[in-house]
Amino acid sequence: MKRLNLINIAILYCLIGFAGCAWQGANLQGVKPGQPKERPVNAYYLFSEAHLSLKKGQVDQAIEIMQQAQALDPDSVYLKRELASMWLMKKNTTAAIELLDEILQDHPDDIDTLLLAGRVNQNLKNSQKAIDAYSRVIALDPTRQNVYLVLGGMYMDQQLWEEAQTVYRQLVDHFPGSYAGYFFLGRISSINGDARAAQRYYEKTLEIEPDLVESRFELGGLYESEKKYQNATAVYEEILKRNPNNTQAKMALGHVLYRRGFKKKAAGIFYELGQMSLEDKEIVRILVRQYIDAQDYEAAIVIIRGLLKGAPENSDLKYLAGVSLDGLDEKEAAIDQLKQVAPDSRFFQNAAVHAALLYQEMEKLQAAIDFLLDTIQKDPENPEFRLYLGSFYEQAEAYEKAEKALKDGLAIDPENPRLYFRLGVVYDKWDKKDASIATMKKVLQIEPDNANALNYLGYTYADMGIHLDEAERLIRKALEHKPGDGYITDSLAWVYFKRGQYDKALPLLEEAARLVPDDPIVREHLGDVYSKLGMVSKALQSYRQSIENGHTEKASVEKKIQLLNQ
């Protein structure tokens, strides 16, 4: 601070050094016993008052007092940083960042401020600013072990493997006992296809921390990927030797034994796990985490079929079997498993919707509709099934049935924006524009920031050539929530097109075509703008591309081509 006298040093010491310190220095100011004490109004006193307000939960008051403290000592880095922290408590990240940037402009090497700035920017997804802050910290103070881990993790999240590898190597250089550093070096090596290096790093972690089960699983997975099933077996058996109840190791051991041809032994392990799965939900979570999420469907279905021998009525396993078979492109078999999921299962809704969508994908729309009608009989109070039934009727152009299905869903859940949105789309396709507009407005009444409804309503206005200013406002608001969305960009361009502002529409439509190159409507719109601007060859190219992309009104696009060729 500017002037640091002995009294102020003592007060600061009390405040940030020892929370229980009591100040006994009043008589140094000439206060006689019994005489009322005047509180000194200085930065330290205000700092204390601000923190007392914080303890009472009065954050606004604390900020106001801390601002007064900072005004008395404007050069204090500590006070600015404290004020930034208070702004963060109020979730005012803009004010916090401004203060932190101000500090770092004058004090670029202040480590505490760099750490706070790194954390704030990381939370705000300002990755590069966070990375810059953390990189500066370890350059100034290489002993900050946790910062290496945070920085390396950020690089890994962005799949910047080389940069992450550099950070973790620095970590193990400064901290040779950091098993976490070696673990992540192993993972990066595995990702880069260097199995030998990965194995060395994982073995190093186990040398430092023998009970680190994660490294053993990584080693086992590494051996499996190389089809070294005997080595993998030894790894999983070692885990079970240390912890006989490790379910993940049992599951992995069963799988490698199956791959080695010891199917009877594997079946015994799976059977036991299947019986356990009826009570132990962790078994399903392990299946999802280790195999389904990793899209290792081949291993998943081997394990699940084995587990089902021990628990043939387990709906959770039947659902996961359906997901795995779908992943293996065995759709009929997947549907068969999904249809066996019981109505009282936590996965019943997911299984039913998944099966219906598989029918749709197989172009068996009537089968999808019939299946959902049967599903609704089993669970008549589920609005989600009505939503999908309505969308299938919509696809079949059975708009009256679609309307009924969606309205039945709204009778169950009157404030469901997804049902209203689908109903609005049905009305639009049914050529009931006023009903569509009213329904989309209802969506926005429930969810004012629903980007899809904002765009749909805005585009509807634009396509009808009405309320163009309101259309632009709605579409721009949609873009705020979905920046870079090709369809919404197309909608904004269409507003300009309807106003006759073709020069403004053109760059937007070119951008939309880049973002969604396979959309036939966007290509048609781009052709329309080229045509209006006299760019005939480009217009013809866009129209032809629109047809190639499967435009549903091929004849109308062909007519535009004929007119340009005349």
N, C-alpha and C positions, 0 to 999 in steps of 0.2 A: 504494500500500500504506500501512499505518498509519504506520510510521516508516521513512523512506527515508534511511538514512545513506550516506555516500560509498562505503563498501565494497559495500553492496547495489546502489547505482547502477552501480558498476563491473561487478559480477557480472551484473546484468541486461543491461548493454551488451554484455558478452561473449556472453551466451546468445542474445539475439535480434537483436543488431546485426551481429556479426562472428563467424561460426561458428568461425573458426580462432584466436580471441583466447585467450591464455594468461594466467592470473591470477598476478601477481607480488606480491601484497600481504600475504603471510603475516606479514612482520616488523612490519607495523603493529599486529599483535596481541601483540607482545612475544615472539615465538618466536625462540630463539637458534639459530644454525647448528648442525646436528647433532641438535637436540632434536626428538623425534617431534611431528609436526603434528596437532593435533586439528581434525577437520572441524567447522565451525560448523553446528549443526542449526537452519536457518532456512528460510523458505519458498523462497528462491532456490536454496539447496543441494538441497532436496527436488525442486524443479522440474527441476534439472539431472539428478538421479538418475532421475526419472521418464522423462525423454527418453532417457537412456542405456538404460533398460529397453525402451523402445519400439524403439530401434535393434536390440536383440537379439530383437525379436519377442515380448517378454514383456508383453503388453497388460494382463493382469490385475494384474501386479505394478506396472506403471506407474500404473494407476488407483488402486491402494491408496496408493502413495507420493504421488500428486497430491492425493488426499483429505487426507493428512496435511499437505501444503503448504497446502491451502485452510483447514484447521483453524487453522493458525498465522496465517493472514492472511485471515480470512473476508470481508473487504470487497473483496478483489481481484477486479475484473471479469475481468482477464486470466487468472488462474488458473481461475476458474469456466468461462470459455470454453474453455480448454485441456482441462479435465476433461470438458466436454460433447463436445468433439471425440473424446476417447478413448472415451467411451461409444458414440459413433457407430461407432468402429472395431469395437466389440463387438456392433454392431447393436442396442444397447439404446436405442432411440429415445425411450422413455418417460423414462428418466433424463436423457437429453440435453435433451429439451424442457423438463422441469421446471427444469433449471439455467438454460436460456436464458430461460424465462419469469421466473424469479427475478431474473436480471440486468436484464431489460427493465422489471420492475416498479419498480426503483430507478433505472435508467438508461435511460429510454425512447428516448433519442437516441443510444445507442451504436451507431454505424454497423456496426462489425465484427460485433457480436452480431446486429443486424438482418439482415445479409447471411446469416449462418449459419442463423438461424431461418427466413429465407425459403427457403433451399435445402433445409433439413430438411423443412419443411412441404410444399414443392413435391414432394419425393420421396415423402412420405406421402399425397399427393393431398389435403392440407388446403389447397385452393386459396385460400380466402378469407384464411386466416392468412398464407399466403405473399404474396398480393397486398398485404395491409396492410403487411407488413414491407418489401417492395420499394418501395411507394408512399412510405413514410416515409423510406426511404433517399434517393430522388431529391428529396424535399421538403427534406431536410437538406443534401444535396450534389448539386446538379444536374449536376455534371461526371462522374457515374458513367455513362458511355455504355453499357456493356454491360447495366446494370440496366434501362435503357429497353427494350432489345431483349428481355430475359427477361420483363419485365412485359407488354409488348405481345404477346409470344408466348402468354402465359398467357391474356390476354383473347381472343386469336384462337382458342385451343383451345376456349374456352367460347362461341365465336361472339358475343362481346360486342363487336360491331364499333365502336360509338360510343366505348366506353372505350379500345379499342385505337387508334383513330384519334387520340384526344386524346393518348395517350402518344407515338405516333410523331410527331405535330406538335410536341410539346415537344422530342423528340429532335432534329428538324431545325432547330428554333429555336436550340437550344444548340450543335448541331453541323451547320452548313449543308453540310458535306462528307460527311455520312453517307448514302451511297447506299442502305444497307440500310433506313434510315428512309423514304426516298422510294419504295423498292421495295414495302414493305409498305403504304404509303399508296395506292400504285397498285392493289395487290391488293384492299384493302378497298373502294376506289372501284369496282373491277370487280364485286365481290360485290354492292355496293349498286346496281349498274346504271348508274353514272355513268361511261360509257365515255370521255367527253372528259377528265374529271379523271384517270382512270386513265392515259390516253395521255400527259397532261402529266407525270404523276409518273414514268412509265417513261422518257420522254424525258429527264427531269431526271437519272435515275440514269445514263443513257448519256452525258450531258454531263459528269458527274463521273467515271464509269468506263466508257469506250467499249467495253472488252472484256468487259463483263458480259453474258454470253450469256443468262442467265436472263431479263433484262429484254427482250431481243430476242424470245425465245420467248413471253413474256407479251404483247408487242405483236402478234406474229403471231397468237396465239390470239384476241386481242381483235378484230383485223380479220376473222378467220375467223367469229367469232360474229356479226359485223355483215354477213357475206357480202361484205366488201371484199377479195375474193380477190387482186386485183391488188396492193393494198398489202401483203397477207400475203406474196405472192410476192417482193416487193422485200425484205422483212425476212429471209426465209429465204435468199435469194440473197446478202444481205450477210453473214449468218453463214457461209455456205459460202465466200465470198470470203476471209474471215478464217481459216477453218479448213475446207479442202475435204474433210476426213475426218469431219465431224460427221454421224453417222448419223441422229440425230434430225431434223436440219435437212433432210437428203435425203428422209426419210420424209414430213415435213410439206410439203415443196415438191412432192413427187409428188402428195400429196393435193389441194393447192390447184390445181395444174395440171389434175388430173382434173376438179375442180369448174368450172374455167374452160373446159373443153371440149378442152384439149390432151391428149387421152387417149393418143395415141401417145407423146408425150414422157414422160408420167407412167408409161406401161407400161415404157419403157426404164429409168427410175429404179427402179421396183419389181422388174423382172427382175434388175437388178444386185444389189439388196439381197437378193432371194430367194436368189441363188447364194451371197452372202456369209453368209447365215443358217446355212448348213450347217456353217460353222466358227465364226462369230461369234455366241455366245449372247446378246451384248448387244442384238442386234436384237429378239429375243423379249422381253427385259426392258423395252426401250423401248416396245414394243407394249402390254405389260401396264400399265406405269406411266402412259403418256400417253393411252391409249385405252380399254383394258379396265377398269382401275380407275376411270377417269373416266366409265365407262358411255357412252362415245361409240361405240356399236356400229356406227352407220352408217358413220362414218369408218374404224373398225377393219376392217370386212369389205371395204371398197373396197381398203384397203392389203393385207390378207392375201391376197385373191384375186390381186392383182397379184404379190405375193411368191411365191405358189404356182406361178405360171407359170415362175419361175426355179428353183424347188425343189419339184417336184410330189410328191416322196416325203417331204417334211419333216413328220414327225409332230407336232412342236411347233406348227407353223403350222396343221395340221389340227385340233389340239385347240383353239387359239385361235379358229379359224373356227367350231367348234361352239359355243363359249361366246358368241361374238358373235351368231351366228344365233339362239341361245336368247334372248339379250337383245333381239333384234328380233322375238321370238315366232314364229320360223319353226322350229318344233320338229322336224318331219320332216327338214328340211334339216340341222338341228343334229345329229340322231342320225346321219345319213348321214356327216357329217364325223367325229364322235366315234368311230364304228365303224371308221374307217380308220386310227386311231392304232395304231401297231405295238406288239406286246408288249414290245419292248426299249426303248421310249420311257420317259423319266422321267415322262411324263404318262399312261401307259397306265392305271394304277389310277383316277386322277381322271376320265379320259375314259370308262372303262367304267361307273363308278358314276354319273356324270352322265347317260349315255345310258339306263341302267336307270331312274333316277329320272324322266327325261322320259317314258319309257313308262308309268311309274306315274301321273305327273301327267296323262297323256292317257287314263287309265283302261284301259290295255292291260297288265293285270297279268300275264297269261300270256306276253305278248311279253317283258316284263321278266324273268320267270323263265327263259324259253328262252334269252334273250340271256346271262344270267349263267351258265347251265349251259354254254353254248358258251365263254364267257370263262374259266371255270374250267379247261376243257380246255387253254386256251392258257397259263394260269398257275396250275397246281394247288396251289402252295404259298402262295398269298396268302389269309390268313384273312379279309381285309376282304370279299372277294367272298362268302364263306360267311355272313358277318354279314348282308349285304343280302339274300342269297337266303333266309336264315332269316326275315328280317322280312317278305319278300314272301309266303312260305308262311304265315306267321302271319296276314297280312292276308287271305289266301285261306281261313283257318281249316283249313289242312292241317297240323295241329299235329305229327303224327308226322314229316312231311317236314321241318318247321321244326326239330324237335329233332335230326334226323339232320344237317342242314346245319350247325347251330350246334356240335354235338359234333364234326363233322369239322373245323370251324375250330379248336376247342379242342385237337384232336389235333395241329394244326400249332403253335398258340400256347397252351400250357396255362395261362398266367397272364394271359390277356386279359380284363380286367374287363367290357369292352363285350359280349363274347360271352356271358359268364356272366349279365350283366344281361338281355340279350335272351332268353336261355334261361329265366331266372326269370319273365319276363313271359309267355312261351309256356306254361309250366307253370301259371301263374295262370289264363290264359284257358282252358286245357285242364281246369281244375278239379282240378288236382293241387297243392293248397295246401301240403302238407308239402314237396313237391319244390321249389316256388317259394320257400318260406321258406329252405330249406337252400341254395338257389342264391344267393339274395340275401345270405345270411350269407357265402358264399364271396366275393362281390364285396367285401364289407366287410373280409374277411380280407386281400384284396389291396390294397384302397384304403379304409382306415378312414374317410376323410373324403368319400367319394363321396356327394354330397348326394342324387342320384337314388335310389340304393339305400337310403340311410337313410330317405328319405321313403316309398319303396315298401314296405319292410319294416314301418315304423311304421304306415302306413295299412292294410296287410294285417292286422296285429294288431288295429287299431281296428275295422276292418270285421267281423272275426270276433268282436269283443267279448272278446278275450283279451289278457293281458299289457299292460293299458292304461298302467301306469306306465312300462314299458319302451317302449311305443309313443310316449308323450309325450317321453321322453328322446331317442329316435332322431329324432323329428320336429323337436324344438327344436334338436338338433345340425345337422340339415339346414338349418334356417332361419339358423343362424349362418353357414353357407357361402353361402346364397342368400336374404339378407334381402329381404323384399318380394315373394317368389314367391307368386303366387296359389294354385297347386296345393298347395304345402306348407302355406300358411295354411289352406286347406280341410281338409287332413289333421289339423292340430292341432285345428281346430274339431270334427272328427268324433270325436276322442278325448273331448272334453267332452260331445258329444252322446251317446255311448255310456255315459258315466257318469251321464247324466241331468242334466248341468249346462248346461241350455239357455240360461240367461242369459249364461254365459261363451262359449258357442258362437256366439250370435247376432252380436256385433260382429265376430268373426273371419270368419264366413261373409259378412257384408255387405262386409267389406274384400276377401275373396277374389272376390266377384262384381264388385266394382269393378275389381280387377286383371285378371281374365279374364272379361269380361262375356259372351263367346260360348260358354263351356263349359257344356254341358247338365247334367253331373253336379253342378257347383257350384250351378247354379240349382235343381236338385232338392233338394240338401242344404239350401239356404236355405229352400225351401218346407217341408221336413220340420221345421225349427226353428220357423218361423212357425206351423206347424200345432200343434206341441207347446205353444207359448205362447198358443194361442187367437187368433192374428192371421190369421183365415181369409181375408180379402180379399187380404192380402199373400201368403199361402201359394198361393192360386189363381193369382195373377199370376206367381209364381215358377215354378210347375209348367207353366203355359202357355208361359212363356218357355223353359223347358227343352225342351219339345217343338219349339218354333219353332227352337231351336238345333240340332235334329237328334239328339235322344236316341235311342240305338240300341234301347232298350227302351221304346218309346212306350206300349205297352199298360199297363205297370205304372204309369207316371206318370198315364195317363188314369184308371186305377182310383183313384188317390189323389184326383184331382179329383172323381170321382163320389162318393166317400165324404164329402168335404167339402161337397158340394152337397146331401146327403141331409138 
